[in-house]
Amino acid sequence: MEAPPSLVWLRRDLRLDDQPALAAALEDGGPVACAFVLDERIYGGEDRAAPRVAFALEGLRDLDERLRERGGGLFLRRGEGGEEVARLAAALGARRVHACADDEPVARARDGAAAARLAADGVELLLHHDQTAVPHDEVRARDGHVCRTYSSYARALTPVLEAAPAPRRHVLHGRLLTPDEPARVPAASELGLAGPDPDLRGGETAGLARLRRWRDGGLARYGRDRNRIDDDHATSRLSAYLKLGMLSPRRCLAVATAAGARKWRAELLWRDWFKYVLHHHPDLAERSVDERYERLEWPGTDAHFEAWCRGETGYAIVDAGMRQLVQTGWQPNRVRMACASFLIKDLHVDWRRGERFYREHLTDGDLSSNAGGWQWVAGTGLDAAPYFRVFNPVLQAERFDPDGAYAARWAPDRPAPIVDHDAERRRTLDLYAAAVGQPDARG
């Protein structure tokens, strides 16, 4: 007798390669249905960035095609995730629902409610590790405690990675179920979202192709050119695919390791580090990791925040970066740091406002990486360096855009500077020193 059907609830894991939830469902032995629930409270709210939604929707279309090539198809539902999955499980007669675990607070609450809803129907929700190379609970500092810095995390991770299994390139043995009606994936505009289309094509097919091109091309010069902000090919541009699980983080790490690309490997592990921090600090986007900085005063004005959002600060790298962000849904990492530092330490605006603005505009706007990056720049507890790291926007432009090509492309017209950097740096040091009760560290 054939085993009962199993249901795979896809969320931020829109792929077939190295897909632990799908692999587990196939191992159950019965037919497998792959489902995605378009929850408009998420795609119209928490994840409302128009480029990111458009990218995700394109990924769903690609996933449906990939499933159909293998005899299945995507079961697409609209509504609240747990409720729709429970309805589909009942209709199929599924006794198990497999999904990849997600540590974001909204996702954890959703999965807790879904597990209870399914259990009431006699259906088990099984969550599988996916979003990092190694499960968080396997990584501890030498003293057995939670790692407090990236360097201690990277040291602790090394022996675990050496023993970690290789990513799985699955051959889909088993019967994939086909929905009665083809999945109709809406356009972002149908969800009430308007904005620029992402400048990348979404989906696992495009992600795997981009990873191959990166492996065979730009990866070799990444260590040298990663801060070339005027070069669109200086970095992999794979972060959006990782954000939505169109690529496996283990697959990318395997490529970096095989190529001996230590710098890119380290950058991939920074992504895992921020997820580790979010796991231990679920309020990462709301509160400073170091509680002392909750006393920090933020005298910045709405007018200055809005000028920063528009890219009208008078500083070339900041204005070009902010206009690129709004127009394309992306910025180079070097520019992200410069723009974040300017908002926090030149304009004295609370880092949480900038973090939220970025997450509402970035195609790759991942909660852990975004909030972690903003707290790193703010100096509020995620880095071993003191808070007095302040990016000089003029020097950043001179060093990383020496011929002005990046500024000329994105912000050829700029107003006069709205603040004096040297004066605001001194003010920042006073504000931070007052918050932590220490003499300032001017130098």
Buried (B, 14 or more C-beta within 10 A) or exposed (E): EEEBBBBBBBBBBBBBBBBBBBBBBBEBEBBBBBBBBBBBEBBBEBBBBBBBBBBBBBBBBBBBBBBBEEEBBBBBBBBBBBBBBBBBBEEBEBBBBBBBBBBBBBBBEBBEBBBEBBEEEEBBBBBBBBBBBBBBEEBBBEEEEBBBBBEBBBBBBEEBBEEBEEBBEBEBEBBBBBBEEEBEBBEBEEBEBEBBBBBBBBBBBBBBEBBEEBBEEBBBEBEEEBBBBBBEEBBBBBBBBBBBBBBBBBBBBBBBBEBEBEEBBBBBBBBBBBBBBBBEBEEBBEBBBBEBBEEBEEEBEEEBBEBBBEBBBBBBBBBBBBBBBBBBBBBBBBBBBBBBBBBBBBBBBBBBBBBBBBBBBBBBBBBBBBBBBBBBBBBBBBBEEEBBBBBBBBEBBEEBBEEBEBBEEBBEEBEEBBBEBEEBBBBBBEBBBEBBEEEBEEE
